[in-house]
Amino acid sequence: MTAQTASVRLDLRQDVALLTAALIDINSVSANEKELADAVEHALRKIPQLTVVRDGDSIIARTALGRPERVILAGHLDTVPLPTTEGALGTVPSFWPSGAPGEGLLYGRGTTDMKGGVAVQLALAATMFDGGAEPGKDVTFVFYDHEEVEAVKSGLGRLVRNHGGLLDGDFAILLEPTHGTVEGGCNGTMRFEATTIGEAAHSARAWMGSNAIHAAAPILARLAAYEPATINVDGLDYRESLNAVKINGGTAGNVIPDRCVVEINYRFAPDKTPDQAEAHVRELLDGFDVVKTDSAAGARPGLNHPAAASFVAAVGAEPKPKYGWTDVARFSELGIPAVNFGPGDPLLAHKDNEHVDADAVRECLRALRTWLAN
């Protein structure tokens, strides 16, 4: 594919924390990734040791050193929408409360999820051949669009379909925020809509109708009483959750509602297949009209793979489970062991005050650079 002309030029050799800020300053809310993808592609094509392929707003850049082992470093370019809270610090452009760029905390949409991780990828790509040295492993860098939306739009999923051979590898690291420790595998996620039907009537004569919102009360009661499990999978404890996340019903303030929809999200441990997870929810909500609207399988930790074990040893911290769904699941489906490892506190992802410590981004870069060199 012909290289894009980037309106924004990225300096991949600047301090990685400043590079993170530069990425944040490019608005890339899902479906608006083109400007950032153009800038990333333009910068990567300047690195002679990389072969670069672009598909839509996703990019693959690969070394070809003939190493016996290939590692994939992956990250998504998109962010969730910008903060709506008045006065929120998590804004575009980036913001340094210290007043000194590169020092202390960096605020902005995507600092943790996950432009800090993407900055680390780009800095590694630009510097891993410095001084005539070569990494001890072949590396595939993957940057993709549409991660923060429904799975059917995933840029990584599109890359798998269109360029699956370029995603072959022995081990994958997804640079999602993990507070600088390794998080193995991930929970699966599934969404449902449970619908109740009533009969509309004037609210002054409510007895002439049937209230669909009231009929949804048993659904909410079952979900409120549900006790989610904690399940050990290959040595890591995965906490599940099952919750109503949205409810919609009614047409006007003087009309008895004739329809109500409860949206439900189930986060299930990677010991379950999606079919088993779906059966579990249907059993709990037996008697109601339940439709599955979205599903993504989880991933087992895979920490017993030699490459994963060596990486965990290099990082040095005790590995943890990943409770949220991430694209390690897609690599797992391809038969590639994968872990999450990136800068920033995952609890800050999507929050209006999203931020990352500049030194955390630098430490992530240092750890990966040291491991790749060996």
N, C-alpha and C positions, 0 to 999 in steps of 0.2 A: 504494500500500500504506500502511496506517495506521502512523504512527510508533510505534516501540517505546518503552517506558518503561525508561530505563537505570538500573540500580542503582548504577553508577559514573558520575560526571560528570567529563568531561575539560575542562581549561582549555587551549584551543588557543592562547592568547596568552601563555602562560608561556614561559620559555626553552625552546628546542626540545630541548635535552639533558635538561631536567627532564621535558618531555613524553614523551621516549623512555622514561625511567624509569617514568613513570606507565603507559605502555602495557605495559611488561614486567611490571609488578605485576599485570596481568590475565592469568591463565593462559589461553592460547588454543592449546593443543596441538590438532592436526588433529582435527576432529569436536567440538571444544569451543570454537568461536569465538563462540558466541551472545552472551556477556556483553560481549566486546570489540566485536562488531558493533553491539550495542545502544548502547554508549557512543559509538561513532563516528557512528552515524546521528543520535543525539540532538544531538550537537555540531554536525553539519553542517546540520541543519534550522534552526538558529538564524541561519544566514548567509543573508540575504534574496536575495542575488544568485545563489544556487544552486538548481537544481531537483534534488531528491533522489528516487531510486528504489531500493527495496530488493527483493532476490530471495533468499530464504533468509537466509544470513549473508553475502551480498555486497551491495555498495552502489555505485551510480553517482551522482555529483553533477556537474552541468554548468552552465556559464555560458551565457548567450545574448546576447552583445554584438554579434552581427552582424559579427564580424571575418572577413577572408578566409581565415584559417588557424586550424585547431583542433588543439591539442596534447592528447594523452592522457598523464596521469601515473598509473601503476598500481603497486599493491603488494599482497602477500598478507598476511592477518591471522594465519594460523596459523604455528605453530612445530613443529619436531620434538619428540618427547617430552623431558621434563626429564632432566637428568643423573642417571646412576646411580652415578657414582664418589663414594665417601665423601669428604666434605670439598671437593667441587668448588665453585669460585667461581661457575660459571654456573648460578645458581639463580633461582627466584622466591621472594621479591621481589628487586628490583634491589639492587645493592650498589656503593657508592663506596669503594674502598680508601683514598682520600685522607681520608675522613671528612667532606669538604665537598661536599654535593650540587651537581652542576653543574661540578665541577672535576676535571680529569684523566680517568681511565679509568672507564667504567661497565661493570659485569659483570652478566650475567643472560641467560637464554635468550631469544634473539631480538634481542639488541643489534645484531648485524650482519645476521642473516637472519630478518626484516628490519624490525624495529620502529623502527630509526633512520630508515630510508627512509619508513616510514609516518608517522612523526612529522613529517618534512619535508613530506610531502603535506598533512597536516592544518594545519600552521603556514602553509603557502602559502595554503590555502583561506581561512583566517581573516584573513589580513593583506593579501592582494593588492589589496584595495580601500581600504586605509587612506589617509587624507588626501585622499579624493576622487579618487585616481588609479584608472585601470583598466588591466588588463594589455593588452599589444599583441596578444594572441592569445586566442581563446576556449579554454577549458580544460575538459577532462573528467577528473574524478578517479575512479579505480576502485579499490575495496577488495574483496578477494575471499577466500573460504575454500578449504580443501582443496587447497593447492598442493603440500604436502610429502608427498602420498600418490599412489596410482596415478592416471594421467591421466583415467580415466573418471569420477572423482569431482570433477574440477576445478570450482571455483566460477566461474572465468573462462570455462571452456568452457560452463557453464550460462548465463552472461550472454550469450555469443555466440548461443546457441540461442534464448533467450527475449527478448533485448533488443538484437539485433544492430544495429538502426538507431541506438541510443544510443551505439554504439562507433565510429561513423564518425569519421575523423580524418585529418589529413595526416601526422602524425608521432607516435610514441609513445615514452615514456621509462619504462622499468621500473626502479624504485628498488632493485634488488638491490645488494648490496655490491660495489663495484668499486675501493675505495681512492681514491675521488674522481676517477677518470678514466673516460673513455668506453670501454665494451667493446662491440664491434659483433657482432651476430648471436649465434649459439650453436651448439655441437655438437648433433647429434641423439642420442637415446638409445634403446636397444632391449634387451629382456631375453628370455632363452631358458631353457628347461629341457632338458638333455640327460640321457636316462634309459638306464640299463643294467639288464638283467634277468638274474638268476641262478637258482639253485635252493637253497631252504633245506635245512639239515641241521644235526645236532648238531655243535658245533665239535670234539668229540672224535673225530668221524668225518667230517672235513671233505671227504674224498675222495668222499663220497656226495652232495655238493652242488656248487654253482658260485657263487663269490663275486662278487656284483654290484659291490661296492666296488672290488675288484681290477680288474674289467672297466672301471672308469671311469678307470683310470690313463692310458690313451692320450689321453683327453680332456684331462686335466690337463697331460700332456706337450706336447700340441700348443699349448695356451694358454700354457704357460710358455715355449715356444720362439718364440712369435709376436712379431714385431717391429712395433709399431704405427707408423703413418705420421704425418708432419707435412705438412699439405697447405695450400698458399697459396690462399686464396679472396679475390678482390678486394683483394689487398694485405695481408691478415692471415694469419698462420700458425696453423692449428688443429691441435693435437696430439690424435691419437686414442688410445683405449685399449680393450683387450678382455681381460676378466678373469673368472675364476671368483670369485663373491662369496659363495657358500654351497654346502654339500654336505650331503646328508641320506641316510642309509642305515642299515639294521640295526634289529633289534627287541630284542635282548637280548645279554648278554655271552657267552652260550654257544650262539649260533645263527649259522650262516653266513648273511649277508644275501642275500636274493633280489631286492632292488631298491635302486638308488642313483640319486639325482637331483642333478645338478650345475647350479646356477643361474649364469647367465652374463650379464654386462652389457657391451654394446658402445656406446662413445661415438664417434660417427662425424662426420667433418667435414661442413659444410653443402654441399659439392659433390655429395654423394650423396643420392639419394632413399631413403626407407625400404625400397623394394623392392630397390634396389641394395645397401644395407647388409645386408639379410637374406640376399641371395644370397651375399655375401662370407662371412658366418659359416657358412652351410650348406656352402659349398665347403671351408672349413677343417675342418669337422667331418663331412665326408662319411663315410658308413657308420654313423653313429650316429642314434638316434631323437632328433631335435631339434624342440621345439615353441616357437614364439614366444608369449610371454605378455604383452608390453607393448611399445608403440612410440610414439615422438614424433619428428616431423621436426625437423631443425635449421633455422636461419635464416641466410641470407647477411647480410653486414654492413650493406648499404644505406647506407653512409656517403657515397655520391655524391648522395643526395637533398639538395636545397637546405636544407631545414630541419635535416637531420642535420649537414650541413657547417657551417651557422651555429652550431649548438650545440657541435660539436667546437671551432670557433674560439673560442667564448665560454669554454669550459672551459680551453682552452689547453694541455692535456697531450696527448701522442701517444696515439691510440686503440690499444686492444689487443683481441685476440680473447677471447670468453667460451668457456671450455672446458666448463663445465657447461651442462646444458640449463636454459633459462629460458623464461618465457612470451613473450619477444620472438618466439618461433616462432609462437605463436597470432596475434599481430598481423601477422606476415609472411604467414601464410596468408590473412588478410583483405585483403592488399594494402597494408598500412600499414607503411612503414619504421619500424624500432624499434631502440633501443639500450638497453643497461644502464648505469645511472649512479646510484650511491648511496654512502652513507658506510660505512666499515668495511672490514676486510680479509676478502676472501672465503675465505681459507684458515682463518679462525677459525669459519666457519659450521659449526654442528652439533657443535662441540667443547665439552667440559665447561667450559673456561675462556673461552668466548665473551665478547668484550668489544669496546667501541668507545671511541674518544677523543671526549670531548664537543665539542672544537673541530672534529673532522671532520664531525660532524652539523651544526654551525653553518655550516661552510664550504659544505657541500652546499646548504643552504637559501639561502645568499647567492648562490651561482652560479646556481641556478634562478630565484630572484627577479629577479636582474639581467637574465637572458636573457628571461624572460617580459615584463618591462617594456618591452623594446625592440621 
